[in-house]
């Protein structure tokens, strides 16, 4: 030890604790002498022996050493990497219990943060909890001590990559190719200059892999990638710099990726780096529920905020008289217009506007009248358009959220300032086996 340095304080011995509840991150909560102890791998109602891993002023962290009394909600993780890989946090919990926990989390945050309660709770939207993830960004790193390249997700609470052989939540087109991707990168000249692989799998299981190459590839590496693409039946793309530099390597003219909403006869092309929902089946059911909750008919005008490629706007246009979509990125707006034309949908208009700021009220689209509004904001929520929604006074608002905290904050404004009732709220199991919570709320004007 160098002079002037102090040894880290010793951690307490393992303790037996009763788990009282679950955090929003999926950790069990216990109390030791009045101090909160967050225990990885523990479920409510369980008695466990917990091993301390870190201490903090207001709480401590631990991991399960032994389950002494198991919860009926405990499940055997399917993935051999669970507990090390940070891609999942709840495989030890039955999927039915996971969705109940998400529902409880949303309702609690709405009540405690938003000061609101829904008049009714929507049935959870669920689907197959395995092999569902069609979009992901995988990290890659060449680690000689680990025998070659690693591909996948980082270890829990660590910047190190987990040494994965496969993945049970990724679509099988990718999850079963993790070992093949590791072997491919290990043989490449640029193995230490490819930090990530973006994946996209469309509704027909067409698979695109985007390799982020920090330096130009050698002819040998390009041939290795092309051979891999041909043998595996996948598209391989390269990204030498920013997103606008993405280009196909093989095939030279790849078949477009497409996802669909069959109930609405809508097909939406997307690029391998475009934002689309990761879970096809949940997305289809989510959009159908949103359309039903809005109840828009041929005489109604609908505003779709944060519209993206038209995921909600185009299905809505099959029911409503007119749909106006607004999105922050000009390129995305152009794509949404193209997608409307591709589907023969003429009753839509799309506009570019930064919805994170509060100065959109003077835009022409913001001065029009709307019967209903749908919004699907990013994790930061929709604080920038709350004043606008208050002025528009639409009869019905459907809010799709990926962050219960910002949903609750915005619900407080809609209900307690702008005169809406929270008529219904519910959750969607968009990311099974993780602590991520996707929800939907219906607000009706009083």
N, C-alpha and C positions, 0 to 999 in steps of 0.2 A: 504494500500500500504506500502511495506517495505521501510525503509529509503534507499536512494540511487538509487531507481528505478524510471523510468519515465513512465508516462502513454503513451500509443500508441497515436499518433496524430489522431485527429478526421478526419474522411473521409468527403470529400465534399458532399454537397447535391446532390440528383439526378439531372441529366441534360438531356435536349432534344438534340439529335444528329442525323445527317444524316450519314448512314453507307456507306462508299465509296467502300470497297472491303472486301475480305475474306482472313484470314490468312491460311497457310497450315494446321493449327490445327483446322480450322473450326470456328474461332471466327470473328465476324464483326469488321471492322476497322473504327474508326472515329477519328476526331481531335478536341481537346478542347484547344483553345489558343495555337495552334501549336504543342501540345503534343499528341502523339498517345494514343488512348484509345481502348483497345481490349474488345469487348462486347460479352459475351457468349449469344447465343440464338438469335443473330441478323443476318440479311442477307443483302447483297449489295442492295442499292436502298431504304432501309427502313428508316423511321424516327421513333425513339424509345425514350422512357424515360429510361435512364440507371442509375442503382444504383451502386455506387462505392463499390468494395470489397477489393481492394488493391492498394497501390501506390508505384511506383518505380521511380528511377531517370530519366529513359528515356521513360517510358511508364506507363500507369495505366491500371487496370483491372476493369471491371464492368460486371453486368448481366442485362438482360432486365427486367424492371419492367412492361412496357406496350408498345405494338406495336401501334404506332400512325398512321403509314401509312405502310401497309404490302406490301411486294414484291409478285409478281405473282408466284414466286417460293416457297412461304411458304406453308407448308403442316401441317396437324394435326398429331402429333406423335402417332403412334399406341400403343406404350408401355406406361402404366401409370407411370412407373418409370423413364421415360426420363426426363433429367434435374437434377436428383439426381444421378442415376447410371452413372458411368464413362465408361460403355461399349460402348456407342454410343454418338456421338456428333452432328449428322446431321439429326436426324429424323424429325426435323422441316423444312427440305428442300426436295422438290420433288426429287426422285431418278434421273430423267433425268437432273435436274439442278446440282445434286451432281457430276455426271459423267462429265458434261461440266466444272465444276470447277476443277476437277482433271486434265482434259486434259489441261486446261489453265495453271494450276500450273506447269505441266511437261514442256510445251512449253516455259514458262517464265524462268524456271530454266535452261533449255538447252541453251537458248539464253544468259541469263545474267551471268551464272556461267561457262557454257561450251563453250560459244562463237560459238555456232552452231545452225543451223536451219534445221529441216528435209525437204527434198524436197517434201514430201507428208505426210499427217497425216492419220494414220490408223483409220478405224472405231472402235469406242470403243466396247469392248467385254462386254456384259451385260447378266444378267440372273435374275431370281426371287430374289428380294432384301430381302426377308423374309425367316426365317427358314433355312438359307444357311450354317450356321457355324457348321461343323462336327468335328472340333478339337478345344479344348479350355482348359485352366487351370482355374478352378474355385477356389476361395478362400473360406475357411470355418472358422467359429469362433463361439464359444459358448458365447453368451452375455445374461446374466441373465436378465438385465434390458430390453432387447428387447424380452423377452419371450422364449428364447431358442437359437438354432443354427441358424446362417445365412449362406447362400450359394450363391455365385455369384461373382459379380465384385465390385470393390471398388467405393465409391462415387467420383464424379468429384473433382479433386484437393484435395483429402483427403486420409488418410490411413484407414479410417473407412469403413467397409463393408456396402453396401446398403442392405436394408431389402427387398429382391426380393421375389415375389410370383411366377414369371415366367419370361421368356425371349423370345422376339419375333425374335431375330436374331439367337439364337441357334437352331439347328435342333430340331424339336418337340419332338423327342425321349428323349431329355434332357430338352429343354426349358419348356415343360409342366410337368416336374417332379421336378422342383426346390422346390416346397412346400413339396413334398414327401421326398426329400433328407433332407430338414430342419427337418422334423418330425423324420426321421430316426436317424440323428445325435443327436438330442435332447434326445432321449431315451438311447443312448449308454453310457456305463461306460467311454469310452475314448473320450467323446464329446469335451473335451478341449485339446485333443492331436491329432486331425486330422486337419491340417491347410489347406489342399487343396485336390481337387478331379480333376484329369485329365480325360477328356472325349474324346472318339473317336467313330465316327459313320461311318460305311463303306457303300459301294454302295447298299448293300441289307438291310440297316438300322439296321444291327447288332450293338449293343451299348455296349461299354466297359467303365467301370468306375474304375479308379485307385485311391484308397484311400491312401493318404500318412499318415501312422500311426507312430507316434513318439515313441510309446512304444508297446510291444506285446499286442495283443488284448485278452481280457478275453474270455472263452468259450461262455459266454452269448452274447458277442458282435459278435463273429464269427457266431453264430446262427442267430442273428438279420440281419447281412449282407447277409447270405445265404438265409434267408427267403425273404428279399427284392429282391434279384436277381431272385429267382424263381417266385415271385409274379409279378414282373415288366418285366420279360423276358429279363434281361440284364446280361452281364458278370460283375463280380466284381473281381477286382485285388487288391493286397496289395503291398505297397512300404514302407518297414520298414526303409530303409536307402537310398543309392544312386540308380540311374536308373538300375543298374545291379541286384538289389535285387527284382525287380518287379516279382510277381508270381501270378497265378490265385488262387482265393479262391473258386469261383463257376462260372461255372462248373469246375471240376478239369482239364479237357482237353477241353478248349473252341475251338469252330470253328474259324479258322483264319479269321482275318479281311482282306478284299480285296477291292481295288478300281481298276477301269478298264478304258481303252481307247477303246471303242467298234469299232471305226473307224479303229483301227490298230490291232485288235484282240490281245490286251495285257491286262493281269490281273496281278496286283502287290499286293502280300500279305504285310501287315505291322503290326507292333506291336502297342499297345495302346500308347506308348510313342514316337514312331517314328515321325520324321518330315514328314508330308504330307500336301499338300495344303488344306486349310480349306473349300474351296468352290468347290465342285465336278464339277458342270456345267461349271464354269469359267475355271477350270483347264483343262477340256477336250478341250474346245474351244481354250484356250491359247496354248496348245501343238500342236493342229492342225494348228494354225496360224504360229507357229514357224517352223514347218516342211515345210509348204508351202513357207515361206519366204526364208528359206535356199535353197530350190529347189534341194536338193541332190538326185542324181540318182544312178543307180546300179554301176557306175564306180567311184563314189565319196567316199572319206574318210572324216569322220566328227570327230571332237574333241568336247567332251561334258565336260566342266569344272564345278566343283561343282555338280556332277551328282546325288548325293544322292542314292536313291533306284533304279534309272533308269527311273524316270518320263518322261524325254525327250529322253534319250538314246535308250530305247527299242522301242518306236514308230518310232524314226528316223531309227533304224536298219531295219525296214520293208521297207524302201525306199532306203537307202544308201547301198553302197557296203560294208562299214565297219564303225563301230562307236567305238571310244576309249573314255571311261569314266574315269574321275579322280575325286577323292573325298578325303577329309582329314581324315576321320575315317576309320580305317582298317576294323572294323566290318561292316560298311556300304558298303564297297567295296565287302566284301564277300556276303552280302545280295544281292547286285546288280548282282553279278555273278550267284547266285542261281536263281534270278528272270529271268535272261536271259535263263537259262537252263529250268526252269519251262515253259516258253513260247516257247520253241523250237527255240530260236534265237541263232545261232552259230557265227554270224558275228560281235561279240563284244569282246572287251577286257577291263578290268577295273584295275585301278592302284590307290594306296594310295599315296597321297602327300599333304603336307601343302601348299595350294595355297595362303596363306596370306603372304608368304615370297617370295623373289626374286631369290632363288637359285635352282629352278627346271629345269633350262635350260640344265643341264647335264643328266637328266633322259632320259632313252631310248625312252620313249613315246614322250618326248619334242623335240627329234631330228628327228622325222619322219615328213613327208609332209602331209598336210591336205588341202582339197579343201574348207572346211567350218568349222566354230567354233560356238558352242552354249555355252553360259555361263549364269548361274543363281546364282549369288553370294549372300551372306547375306547382311545385311544393310550396312556393312562397304565397300561394293563394291569390285572391282577387281584390285585395284592398284598393288597387288603383281604379276599379270600376264600380265600387260600392255607391259612390255619389251618383254616378250615371244610372245605376239600376234604380235608385230612389226616384230619380226624375222621370225615368221611362214609365214607371208604374205598370209594368206588364202584369197580367193576371196570374201567370204561373212562371216559376223559375225552377229549373232543374240544375243542381250544382253537383258536378262529378269531381271528387276530391281524391288526391293521393297523399294527403296529410291531414289527419283529424284535427290537429291543433289550429291550422289556418282555416279549415272549414268551420270550426267552432267560433273562431274570432269573427269571421264574415257572417255567420248565422246570427250572432249577437247583433250586428248592425242591421241585417235585414229584418229581424223580428222586433227588436227593441227600439229601432230608430225609424225604419222605413215602412212599418205597418204590414208585415207579412206574418203568417203563421207557418210554423214548421209542420207541415201536414204529414210527412213521412220521411224516414231515413233507413238506410240499410247498407250492408257491406257486400263486396264482391271479392271472391278468392282469387285475385289476379296473380298473387305470388305465393302459392302454397309453400309451407315449410320455412317461411321467413317471417320476420316481424312486420313486414310492410303491410299497410292497411289501405285498401281502396274502398271508397264509399260513395253513396249517392244520396242526395237530399232533395225533397220537393217542397218548395215554398209557394204558398197560395196567398194572394192579396186579400186582406180583411175587407 
